[in-house]
Amino acid sequence: MLTILKNTNEGLRTFERLVDDSWINVIDPTPEEIARLEEWGIPSEMITYPLDMDEMARTERDNGFTFILMRIPQFLGEGADIPYTTIPLGIIIGDKFVVTICKSDHPILQEMVNKPSRKLTPAKRNRFVLHFFLNAAYRYLNHLRQINKTVEMLEDKLQQSTRNREVLDLLKYQKSLVYFTTGLRSNEVMMERLQRTQMFSQYEEDQDLLEDVLTENQQAIQMTNIASNILSSMMDAFASIISNNLNVVMKALAAITIVVNLPTIVASFYGMNVNLPLQNHPMAFFFTLGIAATLVGAAVYIFAKRDWF
């Protein structure tokens, strides 16, 4: 899908043909749309790089265009094998327009389309691009907060768990944090390179905005590292807790088995077809019950003192 957008007095409008100071939003382009972009002079490599899900963040210049590829966070759902991952977003800056290329219609793109601002216009191309950086950093932080909340909920379940399900759920979020760490660090390297090229040094507001972006990105990196370290330690600790919980259950079952078997042992002795003490006594049955009850009481007392129940 290829959409040409431009800020007007009436807000963000869609155009059928290419106009100056426009934003070309491209989502999973067809071969015809790729050919259309190439007709506008955009190198084919810049169009196809963002469609490769394994591409890392970087920047380059070619044929008068500045190409920026960044990794943005993507939520795939709680039931996914990896709930949070990252996908590439390509930004191409030309003399008269800005192009964004992504494999899916990401919420960052949706926000830029649905909530345009008069101050945020493709005519100010560098500032427009910086807002993509800033929105990506904010979304990383929001996802990290959500991951922390989910991990806290799993932590409560793990305290009484004897299964591996909760540990496997934690493993999914640990994988997500690995993707976040990789994406954030590659974004940081890319933005620091842009900062060294003085691309955003023309206006002081752009410089301040880039500093804000780097600060938010660094904060996201620190939060990811902290969450990853805590999660790793938590998984080790709760693996031991699950093993200990299982040992407690097995210990209780063993104690119950012993207690239940004691009356059976006594009854087995007095059920043999041989001469037995007190076998002719009228209270022999009750003596047998008393012996069994005494042994059961003694076993229960010993196990209770050892905290086996």
KARAWO-V619078 format. One record per run of one state. SS is the DSSP state (helix for helix, strand for strand, loop for the rest). FROM is the first residue (numbers start at 1). TO is the last residue. If there is no record, write none. Layout:
# KARAWO-V619078
[[SS:FROM:TO] [SS:FROM:TO]]
This chain:
# KARAWO-V619078
[[loop:1:1] [strand:2:8] [loop:9:10] [strand:11:15] [loop:16:21] [strand:22:27] [loop:28:30] [helix:31:39] [loop:40:43] [helix:44:49] [loop:50:57] [strand:58:62] [loop:63:64] [strand:65:75] [loop:76:83] [strand:84:93] [loop:94:96] [strand:97:102] [loop:103:106] [helix:107:114] [loop:115:124] [helix:125:158] [loop:159:164] [helix:165:196] [loop:197:203] [helix:204:269] [loop:270:283] [helix:284:305] [loop:306:309]]
